[in-house]
Amino acid sequence: MKFLFSANPISGVADKEPFLDAAAKYCKELTLDHGIFRTTGDEDREQLKEVIQSYKPDRVAAVGGDGTVLFTAIALLESGIPMGIIPLG
């Protein structure tokens, strides 16, 4: 199983890095393949779509608020990949 976390590190008031660090550590402990996509404000939608196409995750989790959830959902349209939501907006 391959997981991809999609996060905007500067959105909202919650610091996402502690969660992302803990998620990465947990995935490593369980020997789950995982990746983290952090937005940069530079062609994020296209970059996330490219990451999804090349990495081919089985599941994607949006880590953040409504903007991150919408951004991730749009990138996943027609992919058939399930999306989870980790509310840290």
Helices and strands as residue ranges (DSSP letters): E 2-7, H 17-29, E 33-38, H 44-55, E 59-64, H 66-76, E 83-87
